[in-house]
Amino acid sequence: MKDIVPLIMSGGDPEPVDNIVNWKRVPWLELQQTASLELEQRPSPRLLTTHFQYNMMPPSFFEVKPKVIYVKRNPKDVFTSSFHHHEAASFLVDPGPQTQFLHNFLDGKGFSDFMFGSWFDHVKSWLNAEDEEHIMHISYEQMIMDLKDSVGNMAQFLQKPLDHEAIEKIADRCLFKNMKKNNMSNYSTVPRELLDQTKSGFLRKGECH
């Protein structure tokens, strides 16, 4: 999403994903205070990403009612990705045995990634959200099955309609095999002491199981 949406907003121009690391091109809402100076210098519309549940969003969210693309993913795949991410990231606690990690995952507590609650509560909070006209729901599996169609639908939702050629180019750039080659997207610039990708690549497979 941190590659797809900037490319849609730029009309397919690769500049934002070729020259800006993804955590700066689409900053985390959770870190907005530290990113505020950068955000203030950016033209509207501003792009943000978050792990918040719907009811955790700040008051301004409910006043401004920005467009939201909410991505759901099979919980088995979320669990697997989270486990490997905890193995590689030194700023997260050691995941321990998979069985114990699974209990923490299902409980929605015990690890930094789960501070926003369980997968089940998270998905339900957004499925039951008000102002549904401002929220587009899409699944990771949909994007894997037909990325071009997904890009086209997102572009329409964001009121940035694209021609067929632009959609093709964006979909191709955002395949995992191509994002892995982009140092602005593959987290290769993160110091190894923070994210050791010899243990687990940040962009691992990009496929459904």
N, C-alpha and C positions, 0 to 999 in steps of 0.2 A: 504493500500500500504506500510505503514511503517513496517508492519509485513511480508507481502507477499514477497517483493523484497529482504530483508535481508535473508529470509529463502531460496529463490531461489539461491542467491549468495553463501550461505553456503552449498548448496546441500541438504538442509533439516535439517541440524544440528540446533537444537533449541537454542543453546548457545546465539546467538545475541539477540533474543527476550526474553529470560529468564533472562538475566543479565544486559541489557542496556536499559534504558528508551528510548522511541521511539524518543523523540526530540534530543537525542544524537546519536542514531544509524543512524538516517536520519535527519540531521540538516536542518533548514530553510535557503535557499539561501539568504533571506532577512536579516538574522542575521549572514552571513558568516564572517564578520569582527570580530565579537565577538567570533565566533567559530573557527577562523583560526588556533589557536594553537592546538586545538584538531584535526582539519582536517589534519594539517601537520604531525601529529603523526600516522595517519591512513594509512594503505597500500592501494594501488589502487586496484580495482576501488572504488572511493568515491561515496557515495549515498547522494543526496540532494533532498529536496522537495521545492516547491515554489507555490505562488499564482500569479506570474507574467504572464501577457499576453506575447505572443511571441515577440512583438516589444519592450517589456520592459526588455528583457534579456540582461545581460552585454555583452560587445564586445567579451570577451573570449569565450562565448557560441557559437558564430558564427564562431570562429576560430577552436575551438576544435571539435565541432559538436558531443557532447555526445549523447548517446541514451536517448530518452525521452519516458516515458509512460504517456500519457495525458488522464486523467479520466474525462469524461463528466457525468453529472447527470441531470435528469429531473429537470427543474427550480423550479417546485412546491415543490419538496423535498428539494432542496437547500435553498429555502426561509424558509421552516419550520425548517430545522436544524439550519440555521443562527439565526432565531428568538429565539429558545431555547438556543442557545449558548450565545447570548447576555444577556439572562436572568440570566445565571449562572456565566458568567465571569465579575468580577469587573473591569477589565482593559478595558472593552468595555462599551460604553454608554448604558444607559437603552433603550431598544427597543421601549418602549411606546406601543400605541395601534397597533394591527396587521395591520390595514388599513394604518396608517402612515408609518409603517415599510415596507409595500409592495410598497408604492410610492418610498421610498428611495432605495429599492432593484431594482426596475425596472429602476430607474434613474442611478443606479450604484454610488451613492454618499450619503454622510451623516453619514456613519458608518465606523468604522475601517475595517470591513470585506470587504467593497466595495471600498477600496482605489485603487484597481486594475481595476476598471471599472465595467461595467454591465456584467451580465452573458452572454448576447447576443454577446457583443463585444469580450469577453474573448474567447468564443467557436469559433467564426469566425476567430479570430486571429490565433488560432492553426490549425484550419481546412485549412486555406489558407497559412500555413507556407511553407517555402522552405525546401529543404533537407528532403523530406517526408520519404526517406528510413531510416532516423534516428529516426523517430517518430512513435510510436504505439498508435493508438487511441482505447480506450476501454470505455465502459459505465459502470457506477455503476450497472445498471440494468442487463447487461450481467453477471457481477460477481455474483449477487444475484441468477440469474437463473441457472448458471452452473459454480461454482467456480473452480471445477477441470479442466474443459476445459480451463477456463481463465488462471489459473496458468500454465498449459502446454503451452499455446500460448505465455505467457510472458517469460517463460523459453527459448523457442525457439528464441524469439526476442532478448533476452539478451545473446544468445549463451551459455546458461547453461542448456543443455537438461537434463531432469530428468526422472528416471524410474517411472513406474506407482505407486509404493509404496511410493516414495518420494512425488509425486504430491498429493496422497491421504492424507498423513500426513500433508502437508502444508495447503491444503484446509480445513482440519478439524480444525487445530489450528487457522485458520483465520476466522472461523465463529464468528459472533458477540457474541454469547453465551459463546464461549470459550475465546475470547479476553477480555471480561468483567471480567474474573477470573484472568487475568494476570496483576499484579500491574505494570509491565513495559510497559503496553499498555493502561491501562484504566484511566490513569491520576490521580489515587488515591493518588499519592505521591505529587501532587500539593497542596499547602496550601489552606484551605477552603476560606481564605480571598481573594484569587485570583480566584479560581474556585469552586463555591459552588454547588456541585453535588446533594445536597438535593433539589435544585430548578430544576435542569435538568441534568441528567447523560450525560457525554461526549459521551459515546457509548450508544445511546438510544434504538433504535429498530433494525436497520440494515435490514430493509425490504422496499420494494417498495410499494407505495400507488397508 
